[in-house]
Amino acid sequence: MAMMGSMLLSLRPFLTTIFFLTLTVLKVSASSSVIFYNKCQHPVWPGIQPSAGKPVLARGGFKLAPNRAYSLQLPALWSGRFWGRHGCSFDAGGRGRCATGDCGGSLFCNGIGGSPPATLAEFTLGNEQDFYDVSLVDGYNLPISITPFKGSGKCSYAGCVSDLNTMCPVGLQVRSRDNKRVVACKSACSAFNSPRYCCTGSYGSPQACKPTVYSKIFKTACPKAYSYAYDDPTSIATCTKANYLVTFCPHRR
């Protein structure tokens, strides 16, 4: 079975094996497919932001119910980022807001990025090699993982599976409107706006900008994710001619 365009799939936990078997036949010769799979106990509203000059896909956002998946074909050489919005409410016209990851108060982000903090899944597709990573540089709101399928090369897993909201330092916490729980964790850059934490100014190089106590908390919890701007060596993954599974709230590996 070949999938073209976007297709919504209804999944139950006991059908997971069939789901993974389906992934193995998704390869399209001209481009890659991304499957978004929501394993959270609550809805997630994935957001999509293309890099400059690349097309907006699926109008930039949609709703994904628990235990549902959505297949999206990526154009060749596409690059951009995906993230999960949480605690959203939209009217019939698609206007509203999200507790985390909001993109201008719209269901359809249409090229607008998500408001930090938000966990990012980043992709750059190439002719010979794809690059991808999960980034906490803009902070954290939901666990995300990236798993490649049917590709060649190292093709390693990337992600942040740990719930950083449960261990977020007080100075980085974003709390719910009723102040009863932490819904997101800011990056130190966003919280303190300091060159040391943002890797700007005199800290604007890999030699000058080093891990901080805050980025080390992120890295210890999520060793397969970017913890700060120059965390390249252990964070970027590569694969060739693959399809990708982006999972929200994946089980701990």
N, C-alpha and C positions, 0 to 999 in steps of 0.2 A: 504494500500500500504506500503510495507516494502522497505527500501532503504539499499542496501549493497554497500560498497566501496564508490567511489566518484561520484557525479552526479551534473551536472551543470543545474541550473534551471533559466529560464527566467521569471522575475517578472515585473509587472507594479504596480503602487501605488494602483489602484483600486482592485488588486488581493490580497492585504495584508491579508484580512480575510481568504481566501483560504490557503494562505501560513502558517498562524498560525494553521489552522486546520490540515494541513499536518504534522506539527511538532508533533502533539499529537500521531501519530502512528509510529514514527520513532524508538521507543525503540527496541534495539536488546539485547537479553538476556545476551550475553557474554560481552558486552561492551557498551560504550556510543557513541552517534553521536554528532558532532558539526556542526552547520550550520553557515557559514560566509555569512553575508548579507551586501551589500554595498549600503547604503542610501546616500552616498556623491554624489555631482554633478559631480564628476570627477572619473576616474578609481583609484582603490587601488590595490596594489600588496601585498597580505598577505604573511608574512614570518612565517615560522614554525621552531622552534629550540627545539629538544627533550632534556630532561635531560640526564646526562651521563648514557650510557647503554641502553637507550630506542631507538626504531627505528625511523628513519627519515620518515616522512609522506609526500606524494604528492611531493617528491623530494625537499621539504623544501620551496616551493613558487610557486605562480601562479598569473595570472592577473584576476582581478574581476571588470567588467564594472559596471557603475552605474545601480542601480535597478536589480542587479543580485545576485544570491545566489549560494553557493557551499556547498555540504554536504560531510562530511568526517567522516568515522567511526574510532574511537580511539580504539586501543588495550586495553585489560584489564590491569589495573595498570599502564597505561601510564602517564607520566608527562612531562611538557614542557611549552613553551610559544609561543604565537602568537602576531604578531604586523602588522600594516599596513604601507607599503611603499608608498611614494607619489612622484609624479613628476619623474616617471621612463621612461627610454628609452632603449630598448634592440634590438640588431640586430637578424638576423635569427638564430644565434648560441646561443642566450640567454646571450650575453655579453653586458654590458652597465653600467648604473649607475642610482641611485635614489637620488632625492634631500634630502629626509629624510628616515631613516631606512635602508639604503643600506647594503647589506650583501656580501661584497667582489666583487661587480660589476657583479653579476650574477643573472639571473632570478630565478634560482633554488639554494636556500641557502644551501641545502645539509648538514645541521647540524650547519652551521655558524650563529651566532647571528647578530642582526641588529646593525648598528652603532648608538649610542645615539646622540641626544635625540629621543626616540621613546616610545609611550604609549604601555604598555604590558598587555596582557591578559594571566594570569598564571593559570595552572591547575595541580593538583595532584589527580589522580583517585585511590581510595582505594576499598578494598573489602566491607567495611562497610560504608565508608563515603568519599565523594569527597571534596577537598578543592580548592577554586578558588578565584581569585582577579584580579582587574585592578590596575596596578602599575605605578606611576609616578617617581619612584626612579631613573630610567634612563632618566628622562625628559619626554617631551610631544611633539607629532607631530599631532595626530588626535584624535578626540573623539571616545571612544570605550565603549560599554556596554556588559555585560554578563547577559543573562536571562535564568534560568533553566526551563525545562519542564518535566512533567511526573516523577518527583522525589518525595521522601518523606523527611520529616524533615523541617527545617526552609526555606531552598532553597531561599535565598534572592537575590535580584538584586544587581549587582556590576557594577561600571562604572564611567567614567568621561565624562559627556555630554557637559559641558561648553567648549567654545573655549578659551583655555588658551593662544593661540597665540595673542589674542587681548588685553590681560592684562599682558603679560610677562614683567617682569622688564628688563630694558635696558641691564644690565649686564648678563642676561641669554638668550638674543635673538639670534636666528639664522635667518639670513635674506636671501632672495632670491638673485640669482646671480646679478640681476639688482638693488638690494638694495631697492626695492620699498615696500616690505612687509615682515612680520615675518612668516617664514614657520615652525618654531619649537621653543621650549622653553627648554633650558638646565636645568638639575638639578643643585642645588647650588654646589653639590659635583663635578660634571663635570666642572663647570665654574671656581671654585676657588681651587679645589683639597686640601681642608683643612680637617683635622681630625674631626673638629667640625661639618662640613656639611656631611662628608662621614661616620661618626660613626665608625671611626677606631682609633687605638692607645689608648690613655687614654680616648677616647670617645666611645670605643667599647663595650658598654653595654647599655641596656635600661635605667639604672639608670643615666648614664652619658650623653647619647645622647638624647637631648630633641628637641622639635620642634623649628625651627628658623623662622625668619621673612619671609623667602622664602618658607619654607614648609607650613607655615600658609596660604600663598596666595593660594597654590595648594589645601590645605584642605578646605578652605572656598569655593572655586569654585567647588570642587569635593569631597564632604564629604564621598562618597562611594568608594574612591580609596586610595591606599597607597600614602602618601605624603612624607615619608622619611623611612629609613630602619627599625625603630622600631615602626611603626604605625600599629601594629597588631590588637589591640582590636576592632577598628571600620572598619577594612579593609578586613579581611578574611571572606569569606562566605563558608557555607557547605551545602551539599545536598547528598542524597543517591539514586543511580541508576537512574540518570537523563540524559536527553539530554540537550544540551546547544545551545543557539543562541548568537553568537558573532556578534554585529552590529557595523559597522563603520559609523560615523556621525549619531547616533540615535537622534530622536527628544528629546527635553528637557522633562523630566518627571515632 
